[in-house]
Amino acid sequence: MTTRHPAFRQYAPFGPHQNVNMGKNVHKARDLLNHTVIAFHTRSDRDLSEVQIEARDKFVVMFKKQKQAYGGQVKLDASMKKVMDQRLNDVKAFFTFLDEFFFFGQLGSHVELNVGIDCVGKDPMGFDDRIEGETYPAKKRDEESTIIKLNIGSKGKLCTLDVIIGQLMHEMVHAYFQVFACDCAQCNKNVLNTVGIKNDAHGPLFLILHRLILTEMRTWGGRSSGLNSLLAKDCPRDFISKSAKSRATKAMQSLDPHKKAELYGYGQYVTSRTLLGLNADGDRVRVKDGLVEAQIKLEDALWIREERGRRFDDTEYYQSDSEWEEESITTDNSFETNHENEDLMERVRGKAKSV
């Protein structure tokens, strides 16, 4: 029997604490969001795992190296298959790097990538003339998987690499919630406040995670990488995706009144205690003050206790809004002023954290 809404163990970017094992369609969507964001948002390199740093650096090197291969014409002849195979391998590599940095490496075994020239086009919801990517469940040989289908070009011309990366990241956020967010009856009643309406899936939590991932990616590689302007037209400055928000609004407006009556109202369960939300205008992400700082304090305390050989039971750690109380994020700060712990603190704040 499937256990719904299991608690996440405490995350830390070192040792076994960085190994996150997720169950398919069992996690509360908001808990999934919280647990994901605290592992990357506004962290410096000293507070990232070695896996994350390596994935990010490889992504940047490959992006700089390969971007010149995109944006040009593709010959529609026998050589096209070789070109498409090469581009598919590129997309798979970028997928893996993003998976390892943002999604704990959990997506790879659940997702199949398909890319092509104009392989996606018609909008099944009818909101736009054309779409460039889609994510949907499929069953092959009695095994369920999630398909990401991505246009990497149109009318014989490849898209620029930044456009492809932007769409890939967008679809990976869809896949993440589609694979791991709970789909029980109770959670399905709250989709207006979480993952969004079925067949659209641009709910508030999608918009939040998409924007925070984009904010992080724009810092990668400096200005010379070109990633600092990723999705600049759709997500200018610190705004959420305009196109995704528009689709979510249209999906809500087109919802059958009887179906809508069965769902919890929009914003019904969003309070001042919510760790991650949208601002009053609904166009920017609001992150609770001290969220990441509190998480890192927990990680530092965990490291010190393990260094001292103390027993530290983390089996009851929850990454949910309802459980995030002051007493759960307040740690004993005596080690910060205790001279006998200065060496340990240096190791905590340095690369030794990755051992």
N, C-alpha and C positions, 0 to 999 in steps of 0.2 A: 504493500500500500504506500502511495506517495505521501511524504510528509510535506504539508504546505507551510509556507512562511517560516522556514528555519532561520535561526539566528546566525549571523556571520560571526566567525571568530575574529578577534582583533587582528587588524592588518598592521604589518610593519615591513619596511623594505629590506629585511635581512632574514637569513635563516629560513626555517620552515614557515614563518609568519607571512612570507610573501607568496606562498603557494595557496591560491584561492581555488577551491573546488565548488563549482556551482551546479545546481540541479536544474534540469530543464523545466521551465514553466512552473516554478515553485516559489520564487522570491517576490515579495511585495515590491512593486515597481519603484516606490519611493525609497525603500531600504536599499534596493539595487543602485539607484542613483547616488544616494549618500555614500555608500561604500566605495563606489567607483570614483567619485569626485575627490574624496579625501586622499586618494592615492596618487594624485598628480597635480591638483590645482595649486598654483602659486608656489610650488616646491622648488627649492634650489637643488643643484646637483647633489649636494651632501645629504639631501633627504629623499632622493630617488634611489631605486634599486639599481644594481649593476645591469640587470636585464633591461630596464627602462632606458638607461643611458646608452647602452650599446645599440638598442633598437632605434632610438632617436638619431644617434650619430650616423648609423648606416642609412637611415632614411634620407638624411640631409645630403650625404655623399652621393647616393644614387640619384636623388632628385636633381642635383646640380649637373651630374654627369649625363643623365638621360634626357633632360628637357629639350635639348637641341634636336632630338630624334622625333619630336612631336610638332604638330601644327602644319605639316606639309601634305602634299598629295600622295595618295597611295595608288599604285598602278593596279588596275582591275584585271590582272592576268595571273599566270601560274605562280608568280612571285608573291602574290598577296597572302597566301596561306602562311608562308614563312614569316612575313612581316607580322601577321596577326598572332602567330604563335609567340613571337618575340615580345610583342606588346602584352599578351596575356601573362607571360612570365614576369614582366615588369609589374603589372598590377597585382599579381599574387605576392610578389616580394613586398610591395608597399603595404598590402593588406596585412601581411605577417608582422611588419614593423609596427603598424598602428595597433594591431591586436595586442602585441606584447607590451606596448607602452601604456595604452589606455584601458584595455579590457582583460588584463591579467592572462593573456594568451588563451582565453577560453573559447573564442569564436571559431578558431581554425577547424576543429573537428566537427563542427555543426554546419559549416557554410560551404557552398559550392559557387565558384565564380564563373560567370559567362560574360564575355566581352565581344564586341563586334562593331561594324559600321552600320548604323541605323538598325541595330538589333532590337532597340526599344523605340517606340514612337507614340502610338496612340495612348491617350490618357484614359484608363478604364473608368475613372470617376467623371470624366467629361468637364473638368474644371479648367483645363488648359488645352491648348492646341496640340501640345507635344510634351512628353516627358523624356528625360535622358537616363533614367535608371529606375529600377523597381526591385523590391525585395518581397519574396513570397515563399510560403511553405510548400514542400513537395514530398512525395513518397516514391521511393525507388526500391524495388525488390524488398518490400515490406519494411524499409528503413526510412525514417523521416529525416529530412534535411531542409535547410533554408537556402534558397537560390538568390544570389545577387546578380542581376543582369544589368550590364552597364554599356552605354554607348561610349566608344572611344573615338568616334568620328562620324561624319555625315557627308553624304554625296561624294565619296571618294577622298575626303580630306580628314586627316587626323585632328582631333581636338588638341589644344595645347595641354601640356602635362598638368599645369595647375588646375585647369578645368576638370580634368579626369580625377585628380586627387580630391578635389572638393566634392565631387559627386560620389566618389568611393567612400569617403568619410561619412557623408550623409547616409548612404545605404548601410554602412556598418552600424551606425547608431540604431537604425530601424531593426537590423538583424539582432542586435544585442537585446533589445527589449522583446523582440518577437521570440527569441530562443529562451530567455531566462526569466522574464517577468511572468508572474502568476496569472493564470487564466481561469481561476475558479469563479464561481457565480458571484461571490461577494466582490472580488476585485474587478470583475467585468462591469459591475454596477457603477464603479468609480472611474471609468475610462476618461470621462470629460476632464478629470483632474490629474490624470496620469499619462497613459500612453496614447490616448486619442481614440477616436472612433475607428472601428474595424474597417479595413480597406483604405483608410487614410493614414492613421497612426502618426499624426503630427501634433500630439497632445503636448501639454505644458512640460512634461518631463523630457520629451524628445527635444523640444526647443531649448531647454536649459542645458542638457548634456551636449547637444550639438554646438551651442555657443561657447561653452567652457572648453571643449576640445579645440575648437577653432582658435580661441584666444591663446591657448597653449601652443598650438602649431605655428601661429604667427610669430612666435619668439624664436623659432628654430633657425639656426644657421645665419643669423644676422640679416641685414638688408640685402646683402649680395646674393642670398639664396632665392629671393623672390617670394618666399613664403609669407613675408610680412604683409602682403596685399592679397592673400588667399581669400577668395569669395568676397572681395571688397564691395562689389556692386550689390550683392544680395544681403550682405551683413556689414553695412558701413560702420566704421568706428567700433563701438561696443554694443551695437544693436543685434538682436536676434535675427534669424532668417526671415526676411520679409515674405518670400515665396511660401515657405512652410507655414508661417502664421496665416497667410491668406488662404491656403488650402484648408487649414484646420477650421477657420471661420466658415468657409463655404460648406465644409462637411457637416458642421454643427447646424447650419441654417437649412441644409437639405435633409436633416434627420427627420424621420417620421415622428409626428407628435406623440403617438402612442408609445413608440420606442423610447423617445426622449423622456417621457414620464416615468419609465422604469429605471432611469439612471439617476444617480445623485447629481444635484445641481452643480454647475460650474462654480468653483471657489468655495464650496460648502465646507470642505475640511482643510482649507488652507488657513493657518493662523499665524500669529506673531512668533510662535515657537518653531515654525517650519524652517528647516535648515537652509533649504535652497528653494527659491521661488522666483516669480516674475515681479517686477515693480508695479506700481499702481497703474501705469499706462500700458502694462503688458508688453513692453518692447525691449526691456533689458532684464538681465539676470540679477537677482538679489541673493547674495551669499551672507549667511549669518556671521556677524562679527566674531572673530576668534575661532572659527570652525577648524581650519587647518592647523592653527597654532596649538589648539587643545589636543588635536590628534597627534601632533609631533611630540608634545609633552608626554603623552601616553607611551609613545614609541621609545622615547629616551628613558623613561622609567623602566620600561620592559627590558631594554638593553642592559641597564645598570643592574637590575635584579638578576638577570641571567649571568652577567659577568661575576657577580658575587656568589653565584651558585644558589641563589634563593629559589624557593619554589614559587612559581607564578602561574596561577590557574586562570587561563583566559577563555575557558569554555562557555562562560555565560556573558560574553561581550555582545552587545547589540548595536547595530548601526542604524537605528531608527529614530525618527523625531520624538516619539513618545518616550523612549528610554534615555534620551540624551539629557540628563539632569546635571545640575552643577556639581553634585558630588561625584558623578561618574567621570567628569573631565578634569576635576581638580586633583592634582597630584602633589605628593610631598615634595616641596621645593627646597627642603633643607639641604639637599645635595648640592644646590647651586652655590651655597656659601660655605660649605664644609670643605676645608683644605684637603682632607684625605681623599676626597672624591674628584679633585681637580683633574687628575690623570684620566679617570674614567670619563669625565665630561669631554675631554679633548678627543678621546676615542669615539665617543658618541657622535660628536659633531664632525668627525673626519671620516676618511674612507674606511676605517675599521668597521664602520657600521654595516658594510656590505659583506663581511666575512660570513 
